[in-house]
Amino acid sequence: MTGLGLRAWAPGAAPFLQAWIEPWGDLFLRILFLLVIPVLLTALPLGVASAGSLFHLGRTALIALAMTLLLSSLSVVVALGLVNVWKPGKAPVEQAPVSREMVLPDAAGPLASAVALIPDDPFGLLAGWLGCSSSAKMMLILLLVAVGWGVVLMLVPKNLSGPLQASSDKVFRLCTKVIDALIVWAPWAVFCLTCMSFFRTGPGLLGYLAVFVAAVVLALALQAFGVYPAVVRGFTDYDLKRFWHGVREPMSTAFATASSNATLPVSIRAAEGPLGLRPQVSRFVLTAGASANQNGLALYEGVTVLFLAQSAGVDLDLWQQAVVAGWCVIGSLGTAGVPGGTLPIIAAILASLGVDPMKTGVGIALILGVDRFLDMCRTCVNVLGDLVIAVVADRLSGSGVKGLRG
């Protein structure tokens, strides 16, 4: 509202906003994007390696792994299908933020000059050092290297992979600490970015963000109330009425805490109580799922990437969207449990497609303003997905008849 008020009643405030307000948000973005490379090269390999270790844990683990990949893939299909049909990022010309954008000169001042010393495109910088032709190609190479390294860690003996995984985990935890600090700073950074964006574009941006929220919530609802019941009915004869009754408490806890890990004790109690699942199945599936099964996050990343690409005027072809789907599934494993860690993954996917994450029509950092509510919603879908997998694994691995339709 500050940006809109200044645009209407004090348009002469532009030099002050550019010199002393906008640079703080720009600094937040630049530091965040600097973290993309170390996060990718540590989190994704660790995620792939930990997922692969499930193969050694028996039939229940194989079922859980297969269902995790299935649900994550279905969530991305839902996300991409919805965004392709609706095209929420392609607002009519008269409603688009850029349609009424106020043309301002480049930012000036000591703060803006200092922030400019930090590279805004680390992929392009690395590409220049390594002689790569473009930042998009460099990002794709890094993604492939990260996944390949994860496969190596999964296949080599534990005595060799253990120290390597420990080193990667230390770097990953350091990145997590920095991201934690950035999230504390995020409200001020979002205010700075939002203020300047609304000052430039006017009220059209508010409608754009509302459409983005609606797209994410609708996609999550389709996953939770469409895909999940279909999976339960397709793989088991479990009573859906009993299922929905049993998951009420974990769902409300997930929405309140926005944390799969914080909800884990409640989920286990519900699984072994109202849902009637065997402890040896539910405890393993739910504990592993709290970190590995983040299909709500995969869905969110899919919607966000396509929405931001559309808002930037970039049309992704079928092959590019297939690449997005693959990276969202893999990225959801790598970013599990990292506060705010989804933004570097989204930025990486956009960069690999040749879309500058700092110059999309809405702006990747502006979604932080609505991310808390969306995080609560997607955590509900994550937790619900864990319970769906627990039900399927309990049934297919040889449970009794406690959850069957009567």
N, C-alpha and C positions, 0 to 999 in steps of 0.2 A: 504493500500500500504506500510505503514511503516513496518508492520510485514513481508510481502513478501520480502521487500528489505533487512531487517536484516537477514532473513532466508537464502537468497542467498549470501550476502556479509559479514555478521558479525554473524555467528552462535554462536560465543563465547559470544554474548550478553545475552544468556539465563539466567544466574544467576541474572543479573541486572533486566531483565524484570520480572522474578519471584519474586524478592525481593521488587521492588519498583513500578512496573507498574500493574501487574496482581492483587495484593491485593486490589487496589482501585475498580476495577470492581467486585471483589469477595465481597467486603463490600457492594456495591450497591445491589447485588443479595441477600445477607443475610438479609439486612434491609427490602428489598421488600418482601421477603418470610415471615419475621416476621409479616408483616401486613396482611397476608392472613387470619389468624384466626379472628382478630377483624373485618376485612372487610366482611367476610362471615357471621359472627354472627350479623352484623348490617345491611349491605346493602341488603342481600337477604330477610330477614324478612320484611324490609321496602318496597322492591319492590313487594313482594307477597301481603302485606297488602294493598298497594296503588292500585294494580291491582284489588283486590277483591272489593274495594270500588266502582268500576265502575258499579257494579250490581245495585246500588241504584240510578243511574242517568238516568234510562229510556231506551226506545227502542234503541235510537241512541247509548247509551253507551254499551248496550249489543251487538249490531252489531259491534261496534268498538273493543270491547274486543275479540269477536269471530274471527274477521278478524286479529287482532294482533297475537293471538295464531296461527291461520292458516298460516299467512305469515312467522312467526318465525319458525314454524315447517317445512314449505316448504323450507325455506332457509337452514336449517340444513340438510334436505334430499338432497338438491342440493350439499351442501358441502361434505357430507359423500359419496354420489354417485360418485362425481368427483374424490375425493381422492382415493376411492377404485378402480375405473377403471384405473386411470392414475398412481397411486402409486408414486407420485413425491418424497417422502422421501426415496424411495428405488433406489438410483442411482446405476449404474453398479459398481462392485468392484473397477475397475481402476479409477472411477471418484469420489468415496465416499471420504469425508474428512479423515476418519480414515484409508484409504488405504495407505496414505503416511505420517502418523502422526509421528512426531519426538518424540522419547521417552526421557523424561526429568525427572530428580530426583524431589522429593517433594520440594515445595517452602520452602525457609529458609529466616530468617531475622526478625528484630523486627516488621516491619509493618505486614508481613504475620502472625507472631505469635499472634499479637494483634487482627487481624481480625478473626483468628481461634477461639478466645474466644466466638464469637457470633455463636450460633447454625445455621447450614446450613439446618437442617431438624426439624422445629418446631413441625411438626406433630409427628415425631418419639419421640421427647422429651416429648410431651404431652401424647403420647401413653404409654411411660415408666412410667410417673407419675401416670396415671390412670389404669395401668395394662392391657392395650389393647395389642393384639398380634402383631399388625403391624401398621405402619404409614398410609398405604393405608386404613385399616379398620377404623382407627381413623378419617381420612379425610371424609370417607363416613358417619360416625356417625355425624360429625359436619355439613355436608351438609344436612342430614335429620333433624337434630335438628333445623337448620336455617330455612328450609322450614316449618317445623311444627310450629315453633314459629311465623312465618309470618301468617300462617293460624289462629292461636289463636288470634293474633292481629286483624285480619280481622273479626273474628266472635264475639269477646267480645264487650260489649257496649263501646261507644266512651269515656265516662267518665273514664273508666278503661284503655282502650288502649291508650288514648291520652298521659298521662304522660310517659308510657312505650315507646311509639314511639318517644316522645321528647328526652328521655334519649338515645335511640339508635341512633337518628339522631345526637346528640351531639358527640357521639363517632365516628360515621361515618364521620362527618365533620372534626373531628380531624385527622382521617386517611387520608381524602382527602387532608388536608393541608400538611401532611407528604409526600403524593404521589406527590403533586405539587412541593415540594422541591426536591424530587428525580428526577422528570422530568427535572428540571433545571440542575441537576447534571448529567442527563443521557448522554449528548453528551460526556463528559469526561469518564464516566464509559464504554460507548459503545466503545470508542476509545481504552481503556485499554483492554477490553475483546476481541475486534476484532483483535487488534495488536497481542495479545498472541495467539489467536486461529489461525490466519493466519501463525504466526511463527511456530506453531506446525504442522499444517496440509497442508500448501501450498495453491496453487490457487484453489484446488478442492472445498473449502468452498464458494468461490465467485459464482461458478456455482450452488451450492446448494441453496444459497440465491436467485439467479435469478429464479430458478425453483419454489421456494416458492412464490415469488412475482407473477409469471405467474399463479400459481395455484389459488391464492386468487383473482386476477383480473378476471380470466376466470370464476370462480364461481360467483363473483359479477355480471359479465355481463350476465350470464345465468339467475340469479335472476331478474335483472332489465329488460332485453329485452326478456325474455322467460316467466318467472312465472308471473310477474306483468301484462303484456298485457293479458295473459290467464285468470287471475283472473278478470280483468275489463270486458272482453268479457263474461266470464262465469256467472258473477253475475249481470251485467247491459247491457244495449244496448247503452252505452256511446260511442261517436265517438272517436276512438283511435287517429285519426289525430289531432283532437282538443286537446286531452289530451297531446300529445307530444309537441304540440305548446305551451300549457299553462304552462308546467313545466320547460321550458328552463331556465327562470330566477332563480327559486329556486335551480335548479341543479347546475348552474354555481356558485351561491353564496355558496352552500354547499361545492362544491369542493374547493373554494378559502378559506373558513373559517374553514373547517373541524369541524364545530359545528352545531348541529341541533338547539340548542337554538338561536344562532346568526342568523340562516336562518329563524326562525319562522315568523318574520314580513313579509318577502318576500313571504313565503309560503302562509300566510293568504291573502296577496294582490293578489297573483296569483289565489288562490282558489275562491275568491269572484269576481275577474275580468275575466281573459280569460277563466277560467274553469266554471264559472257561477254557483257556489255552494252557497247554502244558508248560511248566516253568522252564524245562530244559530247551524248549524251542523259543518261547517268547523272550526270555532273558537274552539269549544270544542274538536273535534277530533285531530286537529293539535297541540293544546296546550298540551293535554294529551300525544299525540304521540311523541312529542319532548323529553319526558322523558321515556315513557314506551315502545314505539314501536321501538326497536333497532334490527330489524331482520338482517340488514347488519352486525351488531356486532355478532349476533348469528352465522351467516354464517362464519365470520372470525374466531371465536373461534373454530368452528367445523373443518375447514381446518387446523388451526394451531395445534390443539391437535393431529389429526391423522398424520399430517406431522411430528411433533416432535416424536411421538411414532414410526413411521416408520423409522425415522432417527436414533432412538435408538435401532432399531432391534426388536421392540415389535409388534407382530401381535395381533390386537384386534379382538376377535370373535364377532358374531352378537349381543349377549347380551350386551357386553361391549360397542359396538357402539351405541346401543339403550340407554344405560345409558349416554353416551356422548351427544347424541341428547337431552335427557331430561334436563341435566344440562346446556347445551348451551342455551336452550330456557329460563330456569329459570334464569341463570346467566346473560343473556342479559337484563333482567329486573333489576337485582341488580346492574349492573355496569353502567347503563345508566347515562350519564352526568359526569362520574368520569374520569378526565384526567389520562390516563395510567392505569385506574383501571381494564382493561381487563387482564393484566398480572397476578395479584393474582388469578383471576378466572381460567385462563388457567393452572396455576401452581397447583391449587387445584384439577382440573379435572384430570390432569396427575398423581398427587399423589394418588388420589382415585383409579386409575387404576394400581397402583404399578410401575409407571414410574417416576424415579427421575428427576424432572424438571431441576436440575443443571447438569445432566449428559446425556442429549440427544445428538444425533449425531451432531446437529447444535448448540444447546444452546438456551434456551428461551430468554436470554437477547440480543442475537445477532439480533433478529428480530426487536429490537428497532431501529436498523440502517436503516431499510426500513419502519418503522411503520408510519412515518409522511405521506408519499405518500399513503400508504394503508388506513390510517385513512381518508384522503380526499376522497378516492374512496368509502369506506364503508359508510361515512356520506352521500354521494350522494344517495346510496341505501336506507339508513334510511329515508331520506327526501322524496324520491320518494315513498317509502312504505307508509309514512304518507298520501301523496296525493292520493294514490290508495285507502286507507281505507276511506278517506274523500269522494271520488267519490262514492264508494260502499255504505257508510252509508247514503249519501245524496239521492241516488236513492232508496235504500231499505226502508228508513224511510219515504218515501212519497214525493219526490221532484217533481218539475214540469218537463217540457220537455226541459229545457235550454241546457242540455248536451246530448240529444238523437241524434242518427244518423238521418239525414234528409231524 
